[in-house]
């Protein structure tokens, strides 16, 4: 007589499905926005492409105007607006991904 189910999540005793991720598996909080993008698109390749495009967009956006023309957010209101939209989108997707 054992009490194994008292110390371990009961979902771990269910039979596995190799094609579906268990509900108890969640990424770290800083990957939740990418996880929400990945989960929202039903086609697997499309979801992966969209997730990488979102990450690449964040990485490439500062380089659009070139490093020699960089202006701070105090000077350029367009950069401030884009940053606010990005931050709001990041927080929204993080909440949805959780």
C-alpha positions as CSV (number, residue, x, y, z in Angstrom):
1,X,0.0,0.0,0.0
2,X,1.6,3.2,-1.2
3,X,0.7,6.9,-1.3
4,X,2.5,7.8,-4.5
5,X,-0.3,9.9,-5.8
6,X,-0.1,12.2,-2.7
7,X,3.4,13.4,-3.5
8,X,3.3,13.5,-7.3
9,X,0.9,15.2,-9.7
10,X,-1.9,12.7,-10.6
11,X,-1.7,13.6,-14.3
12,X,1.7,11.9,-14.4
13,X,0.0,8.5,-13.9
14,X,-2.2,8.8,-17.0
15,X,-1.2,7.0,-20.2
16,X,0.9,9.2,-22.5
17,X,-0.1,10.5,-26.0
18,X,3.1,11.0,-28.0
19,X,1.4,13.6,-30.2
20,X,0.2,16.0,-27.5
21,X,2.1,18.0,-24.8
22,X,0.8,17.4,-21.3
23,X,-1.0,20.3,-19.7
24,X,1.4,20.4,-16.8
25,X,4.3,21.3,-19.1
26,X,4.7,25.1,-19.3
27,X,7.6,27.2,-20.5
28,X,9.3,29.7,-18.2
29,X,7.7,33.1,-17.9
30,X,10.0,34.9,-20.3
31,X,9.0,32.4,-23.1
32,X,5.3,32.7,-22.5
33,X,4.7,35.3,-25.2
34,X,6.4,33.0,-27.8
35,X,4.4,30.0,-26.5
36,X,1.1,31.9,-26.9
37,X,2.0,32.7,-30.5
38,X,3.0,29.1,-31.1
39,X,-0.2,27.8,-29.6
40,X,-2.5,30.2,-31.4
41,X,-1.8,28.9,-34.9
42,X,-3.1,25.4,-35.6
43,X,-0.6,24.5,-38.4
44,X,2.6,23.5,-36.7
45,X,5.0,24.9,-39.3
46,X,3.0,28.1,-39.5
47,X,3.2,28.5,-35.8
48,X,6.9,27.9,-35.6
49,X,7.5,30.4,-38.5
50,X,5.3,33.0,-36.9
51,X,7.1,32.6,-33.5
52,X,10.5,33.0,-35.1
53,X,9.3,36.0,-37.2
54,X,8.1,37.7,-34.0
55,X,11.4,37.1,-32.2
56,X,13.4,38.2,-35.3
57,X,11.2,41.3,-35.6
58,X,12.2,42.4,-32.1
59,X,15.8,41.8,-32.9
60,X,15.8,43.6,-36.3
61,X,13.6,46.6,-35.4
62,X,16.3,48.7,-33.8
63,X,18.5,48.3,-36.9
64,X,16.0,49.6,-39.4
65,X,17.1,53.2,-39.3
66,X,20.8,52.3,-38.8
67,X,23.0,52.8,-35.8
68,X,24.3,56.2,-37.0
69,X,20.8,57.7,-37.0
70,X,19.7,56.3,-33.6
71,X,17.7,58.7,-31.5
72,X,16.5,58.2,-27.9
73,X,12.8,57.8,-27.1
74,X,12.8,61.3,-25.7
75,X,13.5,62.7,-29.2
76,X,11.6,60.3,-31.5
77,X,7.9,59.8,-30.6
78,X,7.5,57.1,-33.2
79,X,10.1,54.9,-31.4
80,X,8.3,55.6,-28.1
81,X,5.0,54.6,-29.6
82,X,6.4,51.4,-31.1
83,X,8.0,50.5,-27.8
84,X,4.8,51.0,-25.9
85,X,2.9,48.9,-28.4
86,X,5.6,46.2,-28.1
87,X,5.6,46.2,-24.3
88,X,1.7,46.0,-24.2
89,X,1.8,43.2,-26.7
90,X,4.5,41.3,-24.7
91,X,2.5,41.6,-21.5
92,X,-0.8,40.6,-23.2
93,X,0.8,37.5,-24.8
94,X,2.5,36.6,-21.6
95,X,-0.8,36.6,-19.7
96,X,-2.5,34.6,-22.5
97,X,0.4,32.1,-22.6
98,X,0.1,31.3,-18.9
